[in-house]
Amino acid sequence: MCELLGMSANVPTDICFSFSGLMKRGGATGPHKDGWGIAFYEGKGCRVFHDPFPSAQSEIAKLVKNYPIHSKNVICHIRKANRGRVCLENTHPFMRQLWGLNWCFAHNGQLKGIKKILIPTHFQPIGTTDSEHAFCWLMSQIKEQFPEPPKQETMLWLFIEKLTAQIAQLGVFNFLLSDSKSLFAHCSTKLVWIKRCSPFGRAKLVDEDIEVDFHKIQHNNDIISIIATRPLTDNEVWNVVEKGTLLVFKNGLIKYQSSSSYKDSQTNI
Amino acid sequence: MCELLGMSANVPTDICFSFSGLMKRGGATGPHKDGWGIAFYEGKGCRVFHDPFPSAQSEIAKLVKNYPIHSKNVICHIRKANRGRVCLENTHPFMRQLWGLNWCFAHNGQLKGIKKILIPTHFQPIGTTDSEHAFCWLMSQIKEQFPEPPKQETMLWLFIEKLTAQIAQLGVFNFLLSDSKSLFAHCSTKLVWIKRCSPFGRAKLVDEDIEVDFHKIQHNNDIISIIATRPLTDNEVWNVVEKGTLLVFKNGLIKYQSSSSYKDSQTNI
């Protein structure tokens, strides 16, 4: 299985600390050595780094770790291949464009028989993973339902929730998705998240001997949510996402959560 | 104006040498300080590095310069902004997907009034450059003409030649385009190219004090064509592309050249 890492923040923030921990799992503290990738949104632009080699030894991962790129939405993935050989075109996150926006997607899980059951129309896969196939089908459905972006974004969120439920019937479908505005996180079996905000504290990575004092780095109004397959730190409390739940993050806050009316906002942190 | 750099090769080859020269022009030996980008095809996969900062001082450029990525098709661009502000989404090369293939595009020039005259249908721009607009229109036209890839690739080449002529009426349209199989290079005002093959010789960069002996690096059967806005070396003879000409490279060789019947092949080098 693969591992996911996502970030949603209200100010452009670097993900170097969390990324350092995850990268170790790509061939050092974890078996996810079949490539990795990361997408940084900067406004409408999106920078994606892909590498089919183990992240723990990757020169590109070293750069990303040491060169802070500030972003409000990040999607990262380390791969343990099950479907599709190890090569660049099978490396997550996958990217497509719709409505003049960059959409990125990374997946953890397996979707049995998806290639025969759900046929993408407007978007075709380039590689051979079930993940990219699921993404292309999801994007095709969105484009068919909304040739133009819906006026109310909640309409999009509800439609993605519906599509997610349909795909999730085929297997394990933990994923991160972004259209540059929101970060969608779905838990099929395994997903945790944490919100860091004032008063900021210290955090210590599980996978590497690195500790950071966010109080010294972040400003009082900063809000940063980190989503991951497994907790990346061992001295903080991570929220476990309930199975079958889709979360929609915007600016570091949960704006929508399927299967309950819970909503997060700055006033009720 | 911007500068272009492309490579077509018959074996996966690194472009570190040529890239070193071009990067210097991004704020050091040249004024192209408004960002840069490079796309490396590896099979059907494509790795794109984008940076809205000057290449001469870029950490990411340093990595690309020192970390050999082997590719058969490369498109690189350094930007001197004229249309569209300096930001990530306006940084070339631009990428879209069609027929399960990654298409990349980089442009040098200006296209007057294109946004009002040529309206893209299937592909929408994300940024505000005339370049991305031209690319989206070109891709939309290809998708309309060929919902499925044409059986003979020459049909695609001729269609791209026709579209290119139409866009070029609006201004300066030097560009590099790839669908991962071929590299298209169009000269509107300024483009040169060189083919390196056995017997390989020495080459010395114009912009940096670097010399390389390709005889020691390349194998006898390697064929590498480099396309650029201006010659990158000062001890080799570069071919000047005639204005209004579209070249189609495959595996390091010119397979089609508009406005003449000249074709390059391994037997008539």
Contacts between the chains, C-beta under 8 A, distances in Angstrom:
chain1	res1	chain2	res2	distance
A	42	B	52	8.0
A	42	B	87	7.6
A	42	B	88	4.6
A	43	B	87	6.2
A	43	B	88	6.6
A	43	B	89	6.4
A	44	B	88	8.0
A	44	B	89	4.6
A	44	B	126	5.3
A	44	B	127	6.9
A	45	B	50	7.3
A	45	B	52	7.7
A	45	B	87	6.1
A	45	B	88	2.7
A	45	B	89	3.6
A	45	B	90	7.7
A	45	B	91	7.1
A	45	B	126	7.3
A	45	B	127	7.1
A	46	B	88	7.3
A	46	B	89	7.9
A	47	B	49	7.9
A	47	B	50	5.3
A	47	B	51	7.9
A	47	B	88	6.4
A	48	B	48	6.9
A	49	B	47	7.9
A	49	B	49	7.5
A	50	B	45	7.3
A	50	B	47	5.3
A	51	B	47	7.9
A	52	B	42	8.0
A	52	B	45	7.7
A	59	B	63	6.6
A	59	B	67	4.8
A	60	B	63	6.7
A	60	B	67	7.2
A	63	B	59	6.6
A	63	B	60	6.8
A	63	B	63	4.9
A	67	B	59	4.8
A	67	B	60	7.2
A	87	B	42	7.5
A	87	B	43	6.2
A	87	B	45	6.1
A	88	B	42	4.6
A	88	B	43	6.7
A	88	B	45	2.7
A	88	B	46	7.3
A	88	B	47	6.3
A	89	B	43	6.4
A	89	B	44	4.6
A	89	B	45	3.6
A	89	B	46	7.9
A	90	B	45	7.7
A	91	B	45	7.1
A	95	B	95	7.7
A	96	B	97	6.3
A	97	B	96	6.3
A	97	B	123	7.0
A	97	B	124	7.0
A	97	B	126	6.5
A	98	B	124	8.0
A	99	B	124	6.6
A	100	B	124	4.1
A	100	B	125	6.2
A	100	B	126	5.3
A	101	B	126	6.7
A	102	B	126	6.2
A	123	B	97	7.0
A	124	B	97	6.9
A	124	B	98	8.0
A	124	B	99	6.5
A	124	B	100	4.1
A	125	B	100	6.2
A	126	B	44	5.3
A	126	B	45	7.2
A	126	B	97	6.5
A	126	B	100	5.3
A	126	B	101	6.7
A	126	B	102	6.1
A	127	B	44	7.0
A	127	B	45	7.2
